[in-house]
């Protein structure tokens, strides 16, 4: 297990670090995923 800068490797904090890393490497992919996610939530609400 690789620890982040703060030595956090568990729970949501760890996920946030991984997500942040993904955003740095694949901004377009993440942007598209976020838009799809937002659209899915919108469809569920209405």
Secondary structure, 3 states (H helix, E strand, C coil): CCCCCCCCCCHHHHHHHHHHHHHHHCHHHHHHHHHHHHHHHHHHHC
